[in-house]
Amino acid sequence: MTKPTKEQLIEALYNEYAYLCHDDFNPDEDATPEEYLEMLKEMSYDELVYETQTDEEYSIDDFIETYGG
């Protein structure tokens, strides 16, 4: 896969967060998915890549494939 766009990273990170919030959301501590989306939009490309927590074993391609639209 080619290098993901900023928009693809935002979409995948948002989808991951929404998925994780489904079963383990604490309204007193966690941002809503909508609030998280707004935070993602303010991040740089490198910050978004870091947020994916990908590495050699779980690549950015794997992340996009799992959570991308």
C-alpha positions in Angstrom: 0.0 0.0 0.0 1.1 3.5 -0.6 1.6 6.0 2.2 -1.9 6.8 3.6 -3.3 10.3 3.4 -4.0 12.4 6.4 -7.7 11.9 5.7 -7.3 8.1 5.7 -5.4 8.3 9.0 -8.1 10.4 10.6 -10.9 8.2 9.3 -9.1 5.0 10.6 -8.2 6.5 14.0 -11.8 7.7 14.4 -13.2 4.3 13.4 -10.8 2.6 15.9 -11.8 5.0 18.7 -15.5 4.6 18.0 -15.1 0.8 18.0 -13.2 0.9 21.3 -15.7 3.2 22.9 -18.6 0.8 22.0 -17.7 -1.5 24.9 -15.5 0.6 27.2 -16.6 4.2 27.2 -16.3 6.3 30.4 -18.1 9.6 29.9 -16.3 11.1 32.9 -12.9 10.4 31.5 -13.1 9.8 27.8 -13.7 12.2 24.9 -16.7 11.4 22.8 -16.0 10.1 19.4 -17.0 13.5 18.0 -14.6 15.3 20.4 -11.8 12.8 19.4 -12.5 13.5 15.7 -12.0 17.2 16.3 -8.7 16.5 18.1 -7.5 14.3 15.2 -8.2 17.1 12.7 -5.8 19.4 14.7 -3.0 16.9 14.6 -0.1 16.9 12.2 0.5 13.9 9.9 3.4 12.7 12.0 1.2 12.9 15.2 -1.5 10.9 13.5 1.0 8.2 12.5 2.2 8.1 16.1 -1.4 7.8 17.4 -1.8 4.6 15.4 0.8 2.9 17.5 2.0 0.9 14.6 5.4 -0.7 14.2 7.2 -3.4 12.2 4.9 -6.1 13.4 1.6 -4.2 13.1 2.1 -1.9 10.2 0.4 1.3 9.1 -1.0 -0.8 6.2 -2.5 -3.3 8.7 -4.0 -0.4 10.7 -5.6 1.2 7.6 -6.9 -2.2 6.4 -8.5 -2.9 9.8 -10.0 0.5 10.6 -10.1 2.4 7.3 -13.5 3.1 5.6 
